[in-house]
Amino acid sequence: MKLSRKNGLRASAIGALVVSGALVLSACGSDNNNEPTKGGGEKTSAAASNIKCDGAKGQLLAAGSSAQKNAMDLWVKNFQAACEGVEVNYQAIGSGGGITKFNQGQVAFAGSDSALKDEEVAESKKICKGGTGVNLPMVGGPIAIGYKLEGVDNLVLDAPTLAKIFDNKITKWNDPAIAKLNPGAKLPDSTIQAFHRSDESGTTQNLGKYLSTAAPADWKHDPKTKSWPAQGGQAANGSSGVATAVKDAEGSIGYFELSYATANKISTVSINTGASAPVAATTENASKAIAAAKVKGTGSDVALSLDYATKAEGAYPLVLVTYEIACDKGNKAETLPTLKAFLNYAISEEGQKVLADADYAPMPAEIAAKVRAIVPTLS
């Protein structure tokens, strides 16, 4: 696969992680945002051969983040190959939809690119009898700003400029603000087609948090909302939908998890953070930002606080962490063994390493250790 310059660091990043034990997961996955993966009849991979099924049986329903779908596809494929008769059905309907289904008792766990809000935690107590919904971080990575602009291979933007583009205050590619960040680039006098998510999305929320933190004067919208808050622009469903729209439209720009950019061969923006050089959207650079995250959750909750305003050298600030959300207590007895076995695999060393070709960054060692200790206690 031919990669853009932004993704060219992948091979060296993986090598570095083998030595350091840090993260870098990456691979070209399916663009289908709705079709569950079914790998039950496939040959068990080397990683899957170490999976412990621990009483897993029947069907496990889950829904949520489309940003993690390519990672979930790999996990599901390997888990089903190892555990005969088990089917994990993950619907990538967006973080908001996943949390809604979880709090309505329709799925065993939800995937969300942002931690549960207080009101969502309160709602979860109706489903988690005697317990509550908890945030278990399992996937990390950069939110890529993808674009399609003929003749411009290495686009640099900063937070204020991105805020104005997505807020429809900068509407031309040759705007002085863009030209200043890209001296020598042949920027056309054409209209910017900015795409955003139509569904409720933790990816949208993370973008909003980044813009609110790094460009507060230019992004006045609610950083907590999972719905697109600005006027104008064009909408598409899921990370896959936005990536496809950007791939197909000249002069477009949008946001999605890095694996969608890689799979669709979409060029990605480097961000001027104020460091000595613009920072590319790579898993290696995202891991530098994620490693500085602080745990803000308590007890069995491992919600994280990310530093979106980092100016550290080589740290890509526009990152997300995807949580698998489950009940700490009060899970359904018939699905509990399968839930625990699957999540145990996902956060295990094998589960994290299997994503090495999917453009994801696994959890830092300390955070992964916390989650590995919590999953077996779910009841």
C-alpha positions as CSV (number, residue, x, y, z in Angstrom):
1,M,0.0,0.0,0.0
2,K,1.3,3.4,-0.9
3,L,1.3,5.7,2.1
4,S,1.4,9.5,2.3
5,R,4.3,11.3,3.9
6,K,2.3,11.6,7.1
7,N,2.0,7.9,7.4
8,G,5.5,7.2,6.4
9,L,6.7,6.9,10.0
10,R,4.7,3.8,10.7
11,A,7.4,1.2,10.1
12,S,9.9,3.0,12.3
13,A,7.3,3.6,14.9
14,I,6.5,-0.1,15.2
15,G,10.2,-0.9,15.5
16,A,10.6,1.6,18.3
17,L,7.6,0.2,20.1
18,V,9.0,-3.3,20.0
19,V,12.0,-2.0,21.8
20,S,10.3,0.3,24.3
21,G,7.1,-1.6,24.9
22,A,5.1,1.5,24.1
23,L,2.3,1.6,21.6
24,V,1.7,1.6,17.9
25,L,-1.1,-0.2,16.4
26,S,-2.1,0.2,12.7
27,A,-3.9,-1.6,9.7
28,C,-6.1,-1.0,6.8
29,G,-9.5,-2.2,7.8
30,S,-13.0,-2.3,6.4
31,D,-14.8,0.9,5.4
32,N,-18.2,-0.7,6.1
33,N,-19.5,1.0,9.3
34,N,-22.4,-1.2,9.9
35,E,-21.6,-4.8,9.0
36,P,-20.5,-7.0,12.0
37,T,-17.4,-9.1,11.6
38,K,-17.9,-12.8,11.5
39,G,-14.7,-14.8,11.8
40,G,-15.9,-18.0,13.5
41,G,-14.9,-20.3,10.7
42,E,-11.5,-18.8,10.0
43,K,-8.1,-20.3,11.0
44,T,-6.8,-19.2,14.3
45,S,-3.9,-16.7,14.1
46,A,-0.8,-16.8,16.2
47,A,-2.2,-14.1,18.4
48,A,-5.6,-15.7,18.7
49,S,-4.1,-19.1,19.8
50,N,-3.4,-17.6,23.2
51,I,-6.9,-16.4,23.8
52,K,-8.7,-17.7,26.9
53,C,-12.4,-18.4,26.2
54,D,-13.2,-18.9,29.9
55,G,-16.8,-20.1,29.4
56,A,-17.6,-17.7,26.5
57,K,-20.6,-18.9,24.5
58,G,-23.4,-17.6,22.4
59,Q,-23.8,-14.1,21.0
60,L,-22.4,-10.9,22.5
61,L,-24.0,-7.6,21.3
62,A,-22.1,-4.3,21.4
63,A,-22.3,-1.0,19.6
64,G,-20.7,2.4,19.5
65,S,-17.6,4.2,18.2
66,S,-16.9,3.9,14.5
67,A,-13.4,5.2,15.1
68,Q,-12.4,1.9,16.7
69,K,-14.3,-0.3,14.1
70,N,-11.1,-1.4,12.3
71,A,-9.6,-2.4,15.6
72,M,-12.8,-4.2,16.7
73,D,-12.9,-6.1,13.4
74,L,-9.5,-7.6,14.2
75,W,-10.3,-8.5,17.8
76,V,-13.6,-10.0,16.8
77,K,-12.1,-12.1,14.0
78,N,-9.4,-13.6,16.3
79,F,-11.7,-14.1,19.3
80,Q,-14.3,-15.9,17.3
81,A,-11.7,-18.0,15.6
82,A,-10.4,-19.1,19.0
83,C,-13.7,-19.5,20.8
84,E,-16.0,-22.0,18.9
85,G,-19.6,-21.1,18.8
86,V,-19.2,-17.5,19.9
87,E,-20.4,-14.5,17.9
88,V,-19.5,-11.0,18.8
89,N,-21.7,-8.5,16.9
90,Y,-20.3,-4.9,17.1
91,Q,-22.3,-2.2,15.3
92,A,-20.3,0.9,14.6
93,I,-23.1,3.4,15.0
94,G,-21.2,6.2,16.7
95,S,-20.4,6.8,20.4
96,G,-23.7,8.5,21.2
97,G,-25.7,5.7,19.7
98,G,-23.6,3.1,21.5
99,I,-24.1,4.7,24.9
100,T,-27.9,5.0,24.3
101,K,-28.1,1.3,23.5
102,F,-26.0,0.4,26.5
103,N,-28.2,2.5,28.9
104,Q,-31.3,0.9,27.4
105,G,-29.9,-2.6,28.1
106,Q,-29.7,-3.5,24.4
107,V,-26.0,-4.3,24.3
108,A,-23.4,-5.8,26.7
109,F,-20.9,-3.1,26.2
110,A,-20.6,0.2,24.3
111,G,-17.6,1.7,22.6
112,S,-17.2,5.5,23.1
113,D,-14.5,8.0,22.2
114,S,-15.3,10.0,25.2
115,A,-16.0,9.0,28.8
116,L,-19.5,8.8,30.2
117,K,-21.0,12.1,31.2
118,D,-22.4,12.4,34.8
119,E,-26.0,12.1,33.5
120,E,-25.1,9.0,31.5
121,V,-23.4,7.4,34.5
122,A,-26.6,8.1,36.5
123,E,-28.7,6.5,33.7
124,S,-26.5,3.4,33.6
125,K,-27.4,2.6,37.2
126,K,-30.9,1.6,36.0
127,I,-29.3,-1.2,33.8
128,C,-26.3,-2.1,36.0
129,K,-28.2,-3.4,39.0
130,G,-26.2,-2.6,42.1
131,G,-23.4,-1.1,40.0
132,T,-22.7,1.6,37.4
133,G,-21.2,2.0,33.9
134,V,-17.4,2.3,33.9
135,N,-15.0,3.6,31.3
136,L,-12.3,1.1,30.3
137,P,-9.8,2.6,27.8
138,M,-8.5,0.1,25.3
139,V,-7.7,1.9,22.0
140,G,-5.9,5.1,21.3
141,G,-4.7,7.0,18.3
142,P,-4.7,10.3,16.3
143,I,-7.8,11.9,14.8
144,A,-6.5,12.6,11.4
145,I,-7.5,15.8,9.5
146,G,-7.8,14.3,6.0
147,Y,-8.0,16.4,2.8
148,K,-8.1,16.2,-1.0
149,L,-6.4,19.1,-2.7
150,E,-4.6,18.5,-6.1
151,G,-1.0,19.6,-6.1
152,V,-0.8,20.0,-2.3
153,D,0.9,17.0,-0.7
154,N,2.1,18.5,2.6
155,L,-0.6,20.7,4.2
156,V,0.1,22.4,7.5
157,L,-2.7,23.9,9.6
158,D,-2.9,25.1,13.2
159,A,-5.8,25.1,15.7
160,P,-7.1,28.6,15.0
161,T,-7.1,27.9,11.3
162,L,-8.8,24.6,11.7
163,A,-11.4,26.1,14.0
164,K,-12.2,28.8,11.3
165,I,-12.4,26.2,8.5
166,F,-14.8,24.0,10.4
167,D,-16.8,27.0,11.6
168,N,-17.1,28.3,8.0
169,K,-15.2,31.4,8.7
170,I,-12.4,30.4,6.3
171,T,-14.0,29.3,3.0
172,K,-11.2,29.4,0.4
173,W,-8.1,27.3,0.1
174,N,-5.9,30.3,-0.7
175,D,-7.0,32.2,2.4
176,P,-4.1,34.2,3.9
177,A,-4.1,32.2,7.1
178,I,-3.6,28.9,5.2
179,A,-1.1,30.5,2.8
180,K,1.0,31.8,5.8
181,L,1.3,28.3,7.2
182,N,2.2,26.8,3.8
183,P,4.7,29.1,2.1
184,G,5.4,28.0,-1.5
185,A,2.4,25.8,-1.7
186,K,0.2,26.3,-4.8
187,L,-3.1,26.8,-3.0
188,P,-6.1,27.1,-5.4
189,D,-8.7,29.9,-5.3
190,S,-11.4,27.3,-4.7
191,T,-14.1,26.7,-2.1
192,I,-13.3,24.5,0.9
193,Q,-15.7,21.6,1.3
194,A,-15.7,20.8,5.0
195,F,-17.2,17.5,6.1
196,H,-18.4,16.6,9.6
197,R,-20.2,13.7,11.3
198,S,-24.0,13.5,11.0
199,D,-24.3,11.1,14.0
200,E,-23.5,11.7,17.6
201,S,-19.8,11.0,17.9
202,G,-17.0,10.9,20.5
203,T,-14.6,11.8,17.6
204,T,-16.6,15.0,17.1
205,Q,-16.5,15.7,20.8
206,N,-12.7,15.1,20.9
207,L,-12.2,17.5,18.0
208,G,-14.4,20.1,19.8
209,K,-12.3,19.7,23.0
210,Y,-9.1,20.2,21.0
211,L,-10.4,23.3,19.2
212,S,-11.9,24.7,22.4
213,T,-8.6,24.2,24.3
214,A,-6.1,25.1,21.6
215,A,-8.1,27.9,19.9
216,P,-10.6,29.2,22.4
217,A,-11.0,32.6,20.7
218,D,-12.0,30.9,17.4
219,W,-14.1,27.9,18.6
220,K,-17.0,29.1,20.9
221,H,-19.1,25.9,20.7
222,D,-19.8,23.5,23.5
223,P,-16.8,21.2,23.8
224,K,-18.9,18.5,25.6
225,T,-21.4,17.9,22.8
226,K,-21.1,14.7,20.6
227,S,-23.3,16.4,17.9
228,W,-21.8,18.7,15.3
229,P,-22.3,22.2,16.9
230,A,-21.4,24.6,14.0
231,Q,-23.6,25.8,11.2
232,G,-22.9,24.9,7.5
233,G,-20.6,22.3,6.1
234,Q,-21.6,18.9,4.8
235,A,-22.4,15.9,6.9
236,A,-21.7,12.2,6.5
237,N,-22.5,9.2,8.7
238,G,-19.6,7.6,10.7
239,S,-15.9,7.8,10.3
240,S,-16.2,5.7,7.2
241,G,-18.8,8.1,5.6
242,V,-16.7,11.2,6.3
243,A,-13.6,9.4,4.9
244,T,-15.4,8.4,1.7
245,A,-16.8,11.9,1.2
246,V,-13.3,13.4,1.5
247,K,-11.8,10.8,-0.8
248,D,-14.4,11.6,-3.5
249,A,-14.6,15.4,-3.3
250,E,-11.8,17.7,-4.6
251,G,-11.2,20.6,-2.2
252,S,-12.5,18.6,0.8
253,I,-11.4,18.3,4.4
254,G,-12.8,16.2,7.2
255,Y,-11.8,14.3,10.4
256,F,-11.6,10.6,11.2
257,E,-9.5,8.0,12.9
258,L,-6.1,7.5,11.1
259,S,-6.8,4.0,9.8
260,Y,-9.6,5.4,7.6
261,A,-7.0,7.8,6.0
262,T,-4.6,5.0,5.5
263,A,-7.2,2.6,4.0
264,N,-8.5,5.2,1.6
265,K,-5.0,6.7,0.8
266,I,-6.1,10.1,2.0
267,S,-3.5,12.8,2.7
268,T,-3.5,14.1,6.3
269,V,-2.7,17.5,7.8
270,S,0.3,18.2,9.9
271,I,-0.5,20.4,12.9
272,N,1.5,23.5,13.9
273,T,1.4,23.2,17.7
274,G,4.0,25.8,18.4
275,A,6.7,23.2,18.7
276,S,9.9,23.5,16.5
277,A,8.2,21.7,13.6
278,P,4.7,20.8,12.5
279,V,3.6,17.4,13.9
280,A,2.2,14.7,11.5
281,A,-0.7,12.4,12.3
282,T,1.0,9.2,13.2
283,T,0.5,6.7,15.9
284,E,4.0,7.3,17.2
285,N,3.3,11.0,17.6
286,A,-0.2,10.4,19.1
287,S,1.3,8.0,21.7
288,K,3.5,10.8,23.0
289,A,0.4,12.8,23.8
290,I,-1.6,9.9,25.2
291,A,1.3,8.9,27.4
292,A,0.9,12.2,29.3
293,A,-2.8,11.5,30.0
294,K,-3.9,11.5,33.6
295,V,-6.5,9.1,35.1
296,K,-9.4,11.1,36.4
297,G,-11.7,8.2,37.1
298,T,-11.9,6.5,40.5
299,G,-12.4,2.9,41.6
300,S,-13.1,0.7,38.5
301,D,-13.5,3.7,36.3
302,V,-10.4,4.6,34.2
303,A,-11.6,7.8,32.5
304,L,-8.6,9.8,31.3
305,S,-7.8,13.5,31.0
306,L,-5.9,14.4,27.8
307,D,-3.8,17.5,27.2
308,Y,-5.1,18.9,23.9
309,A,-2.9,22.0,24.2
310,T,0.4,20.2,24.4
311,K,3.4,21.8,22.7
312,A,5.8,18.9,23.4
313,E,8.1,18.1,20.5
314,G,6.7,15.5,18.3
315,A,3.4,15.2,20.2
316,Y,0.3,15.1,18.0
317,P,-2.4,16.9,20.1
318,L,-5.6,15.8,18.3
319,V,-6.0,12.4,19.8
320,L,-8.8,10.2,21.1
321,V,-9.0,7.3,23.5
322,T,-11.8,4.8,22.9
323,Y,-13.4,3.3,26.0
324,E,-15.3,0.0,26.2
325,I,-18.1,0.8,28.6
326,A,-19.5,-2.0,30.7
327,C,-21.2,-2.4,34.1
328,D,-18.9,-2.9,37.0
329,K,-21.7,-4.9,38.7
330,G,-25.1,-6.1,37.5
331,N,-24.1,-7.5,34.0
332,K,-26.5,-10.0,32.5
333,A,-25.5,-13.5,33.8
334,E,-25.9,-15.1,30.3
335,T,-23.4,-12.8,28.6
336,L,-21.0,-12.0,31.5
337,P,-18.5,-14.8,30.7
338,T,-18.3,-13.8,27.1
339,L,-18.0,-10.1,27.9
340,K,-15.1,-10.7,30.3
341,A,-13.3,-13.1,28.0
342,F,-13.6,-10.7,25.1
343,L,-12.5,-7.6,27.0
344,N,-9.7,-9.6,28.7
345,Y,-8.4,-10.5,25.2
346,A,-8.8,-6.9,23.9
347,I,-6.7,-5.4,26.7
348,S,-4.2,-8.3,26.8
349,E,-0.7,-7.9,25.3
350,E,-1.9,-10.2,22.5
351,G,-5.0,-8.1,21.9
352,Q,-3.0,-4.9,21.8
353,K,-0.2,-6.3,19.6
354,V,-2.6,-7.7,17.0
355,L,-3.4,-4.2,16.0
356,A,0.1,-3.4,14.9
357,D,-1.0,-2.9,11.3
358,A,-4.2,-0.9,12.0
359,D,-3.0,2.7,12.8
360,Y,-4.0,2.5,16.4
361,A,-2.0,3.2,19.6
362,P,-2.6,0.9,22.5
363,M,-2.8,2.0,26.1
364,P,0.4,3.0,27.9
365,A,1.7,0.3,30.2
366,E,0.3,1.8,33.5
367,I,-3.1,2.4,32.1
368,A,-3.3,-1.1,30.5
369,A,-2.3,-2.7,33.8
370,K,-5.2,-0.9,35.6
371,V,-7.7,-2.1,33.0
372,R,-6.3,-5.7,33.0
373,A,-6.9,-5.8,36.8
374,I,-10.5,-4.5,36.5
375,V,-11.9,-6.6,33.7
376,P,-11.8,-9.9,35.7
377,T,-13.7,-8.2,38.5
378,L,-16.8,-7.4,36.4
379,S,-19.8,-9.1,37.8
